[in-house]
Amino acid sequence: MRIVLALGGNALTGPKESIQPTHQITAVEAAAPQIASLVAQGHQVLLSHGNGPQVGNILAKNDIASPVLSPVPLDWCVANTQGSIGFILLNALDAALSKAGLSTRATVVVSRTVVDANDPAFTAFTKPVGRFMEAEIAKRLSMSGQHFVDTGEQGWRRVVASPQPIEIVEASAITALLDAGFLVVAGGGGGIPVIRADDQKLHGVEAVIDKDLNSVLLADQINANHLVLATDVDNAWLDWGTDRARAIGVVSVTEMRTHLADGQFPPGSMGPKVEAICRFVETTGGKGIITNLDSITNAIEGDAGTVVVPDSNATG
């Protein structure tokens, strides 16, 4: 099988989302053996990942240095984190693959995602990024064209455009690497957002692309059989937080859509993941899986996690 495995941000940080280098390295070293086990079973694996805490760190440095230094733009932030996170993933994955007795090696592709310059998201800033801050700091930074919202007791937070992904520029290169036997890391942080000008030249833009929706597009363009969204829970749940809570196992995409429409999955947590998984199944006819890292191998076999399948393949 060709599998796209999307790691959530929690898999790349330490306690309380610590991004100290040693904590990040420890986190990816803990995740690497599970990924290597998929390769050992003969699967082709493309690994994508989040980068929210890491980009937030760069933006905080932007804020502190703003009186004397030009800020790092968002597209550069994503590119920087694709490189830094990719570096520690390479080290951890190569070690795990070698320990498993595999000759497969990992590689990182710095990848761009095309968005529409006329996407309505560029006039409606909704994606929160970076740290919470006091009103005075937010007001000062607003003078440079940034947008902020008042979140209440936590303070003010920057919001940016989050346009829909259209095309993964490096999809053909990623496919070639998978065909050649590499474990590929790509699409980190939703991809570097770019727009295509009339002359076909690509330009980076100030935006953040939803990493799960980008993983759906990436999985579609490389003809993946499975999309796995790795989270910190073993399943998606119905009636979460009540005495009626129950885990969802194998489920048809239509039934999952019904649960989503009924408000079972909050927009700030599981909702976007369920939407992404449903899009993947509807678009490709493959299987979409939501589970934790420890359960991935069993989830691929349908024995763990939430497995969303086309209506024609649903078994319960």
ChimeraX attribute file (.defattr): number of C-alpha atoms within 10 A of each C-alpha:
attribute: neighborCount
match mode: 1-to-1
recipient: residues
	/A:1	14
	/A:2	18
	/A:3	23
	/A:4	28
	/A:5	23
	/A:6	26
	/A:7	25
	/A:8	22
	/A:9	18
	/A:10	21
	/A:11	22
	/A:12	28
	/A:13	23
	/A:14	18
	/A:15	11
	/A:16	7
	/A:17	16
	/A:18	15
	/A:19	18
	/A:20	12
	/A:21	13
	/A:22	11
	/A:23	16
	/A:24	23
	/A:25	20
	/A:26	16
	/A:27	21
	/A:28	22
	/A:29	20
	/A:30	16
	/A:31	19
	/A:32	20
	/A:33	20
	/A:34	18
	/A:35	22
	/A:36	25
	/A:37	17
	/A:38	17
	/A:39	21
	/A:40	16
	/A:41	10
	/A:42	10
	/A:43	15
	/A:44	22
	/A:45	24
	/A:46	30
	/A:47	23
	/A:48	27
	/A:49	28
	/A:50	26
	/A:51	23
	/A:52	21
	/A:53	20
	/A:54	27
	/A:55	21
	/A:56	17
	/A:57	15
	/A:58	19
	/A:59	21
	/A:60	16
	/A:61	13
	/A:62	17
	/A:63	17
	/A:64	12
	/A:65	12
	/A:66	15
	/A:67	9
	/A:68	8
	/A:69	10
	/A:70	10
	/A:71	17
	/A:72	14
	/A:73	15
	/A:74	21
	/A:75	19
	/A:76	17
	/A:77	23
	/A:78	30
	/A:79	19
	/A:80	18
	/A:81	21
	/A:82	28
	/A:83	16
	/A:84	12
	/A:85	23
	/A:86	24
	/A:87	15
	/A:88	18
	/A:89	25
	/A:90	20
	/A:91	16
	/A:92	22
	/A:93	24
	/A:94	20
	/A:95	19
	/A:96	22
	/A:97	22
	/A:98	13
	/A:99	11
	/A:100	14
	/A:101	11
	/A:102	15
	/A:103	11
	/A:104	16
	/A:105	16
	/A:106	23
	/A:107	20
	/A:108	24
	/A:109	18
	/A:110	18
	/A:111	23
	/A:112	25
	/A:113	24
	/A:114	23
	/A:115	23
	/A:116	18
	/A:117	14
	/A:118	10
	/A:119	14
	/A:120	13
	/A:121	17
	/A:122	17
	/A:123	10
	/A:124	13
	/A:125	19
	/A:126	16
	/A:127	17
	/A:128	19
	/A:129	18
	/A:130	17
	/A:131	16
	/A:132	20
	/A:133	17
	/A:134	12
	/A:135	15
	/A:136	10
	/A:137	13
	/A:138	21
	/A:139	14
	/A:140	13
	/A:141	16
	/A:142	13
	/A:143	9
	/A:144	9
	/A:145	8
	/A:146	14
	/A:147	19
	/A:148	22
	/A:149	16
	/A:150	15
	/A:151	11
	/A:152	8
	/A:153	7
	/A:154	11
	/A:155	14
	/A:156	21
	/A:157	21
	/A:158	22
	/A:159	19
	/A:160	22
	/A:161	21
	/A:162	23
	/A:163	23
	/A:164	19
	/A:165	24
	/A:166	14
	/A:167	17
	/A:168	27
	/A:169	18
	/A:170	17
	/A:171	22
	/A:172	12
	/A:173	13
	/A:174	26
	/A:175	17
	/A:176	12
	/A:177	18
	/A:178	19
	/A:179	12
	/A:180	11
	/A:181	16
	/A:182	21
	/A:183	27
	/A:184	23
	/A:185	27
	/A:186	27
	/A:187	32
	/A:188	29
	/A:189	30
	/A:190	28
	/A:191	30
	/A:192	29
	/A:193	30
	/A:194	24
	/A:195	19
	/A:196	14
	/A:197	11
	/A:198	7
	/A:199	6
	/A:200	8
	/A:201	9
	/A:202	15
	/A:203	12
	/A:204	18
	/A:205	19
	/A:206	16
	/A:207	23
	/A:208	25
	/A:209	23
	/A:210	20
	/A:211	26
	/A:212	27
	/A:213	20
	/A:214	25
	/A:215	32
	/A:216	27
	/A:217	24
	/A:218	30
	/A:219	25
	/A:220	22
	/A:221	18
	/A:222	20
	/A:223	15
	/A:224	23
	/A:225	19
	/A:226	27
	/A:227	30
	/A:228	29
	/A:229	26
	/A:230	26
	/A:231	20
	/A:232	15
	/A:233	14
	/A:234	20
	/A:235	22
	/A:236	23
	/A:237	17
	/A:238	17
	/A:239	13
	/A:240	13
	/A:241	9
	/A:242	8
	/A:243	7
	/A:244	8
	/A:245	11
	/A:246	14
	/A:247	14
	/A:248	19
	/A:249	20
	/A:250	23
	/A:251	19
	/A:252	22
	/A:253	27
	/A:254	16
	/A:255	14
	/A:256	21
	/A:257	14
	/A:258	12
	/A:259	14
	/A:260	20
	/A:261	11
	/A:262	9
	/A:263	12
	/A:264	17
	/A:265	21
	/A:266	11
	/A:267	13
	/A:268	8
	/A:269	9
	/A:270	16
	/A:271	16
	/A:272	18
	/A:273	23
	/A:274	27
	/A:275	17
	/A:276	22
	/A:277	29
	/A:278	24
	/A:279	18
	/A:280	29
	/A:281	24
	/A:282	17
	/A:283	13
	/A:284	19
	/A:285	19
	/A:286	21
	/A:287	26
	/A:288	32
	/A:289	31
	/A:290	30
	/A:291	22
	/A:292	21
	/A:293	25
	/A:294	17
	/A:295	18
	/A:296	25
	/A:297	17
	/A:298	12
	/A:299	24
	/A:300	20
	/A:301	10
	/A:302	16
	/A:303	14
	/A:304	22
	/A:305	27
	/A:306	23
	/A:307	29
	/A:308	29
	/A:309	27
	/A:310	20
	/A:311	15
	/A:312	9
	/A:313	15
	/A:314	15
	/A:315	9
	/A:316	8
